[in-house]
Amino acid sequence: MGGTELNRETTSLDYDNFSTYAIIFWGEEEASVIKISSFTGCDGQDATKNCIVSGLNLEGRDQNGRVWEICTINACI
């Protein structure tokens, strides 16, 4: 999800409008929001899976500072 879209959906200004985020939903009202630090090909506005460069592993940090590796194919390389 792009930062602009995420701010709109959460009615906040907590997210960078020019960044791309991955959101993992764990349960009702529980989610990890990961700010992607790797190049995605998305512009930060409205991110879709079509703008993610396939075959690259993405890295980012969640709201608690934990580092994540996100695979865009079946297995991380």
N, C-alpha and C positions, 0 to 999 in steps of 0.2 A: 504494500500500500504506500502511496506517496505521502509525504509529510503534510501537504495541503489537504489531501483527502482525509487523513487521520485527524488533523485538527478540526475539520468540519464535522466528522462523525462523533468526535468526543466533545465537541463544543468547547475547545480549549485552544491555547496557543503554546502547548507544551512540546510540539514537535517541529523540527526544522523543515520549512517548506520546500527546500531543495534536496532533501534526502529521501531515501527509500527505506521502508521498514518491513520486516517480516513479523507477523503476529501469530503466535501459537496459542490456541484456546485450550485450556486444561479442564475447564468446567464452567458452570454458570458464574459469571462475574470474575473469572480467573483467567488471566492471560499474561504471556510474556511478550513484550514489545521489544524487538531487536532492531537497532539502528544499524543498517548495513554499511560497512566501511569499504567494501570492495566495489569495483565498478560494476554496474548492473546494466547500463544501457537505457535505464529509465530516467525521466527528467524530474522526478520528485512530485509531479502533479498528480496524475492518476496512473499508478503502476499496475501493469498486468503481466501475466506470465509470458506474453509475447515480447516484452521489452527486456526480459532477463536473458543475458547471454548464456545459452545452453552449454553445458560441459564444464563450466567453471565452478569451483567451490567458492561460496561467499562467506565472508566473515563479518561479525558484528558484535555489539555488546547490548545486553538488555538493560532494563531500568535499574537493576541491582549491580551492574558492572561486570556480570558474568560474560565471558567470551563464548561465542557460539560459532560453529562451522555448519553451514547449510549447503547441502549437496543439491545440485540442479539436475543430476542424473541419478540412476538407481543406487550407485555406491560412490562414496567419496574417494577421490584419488589423491 
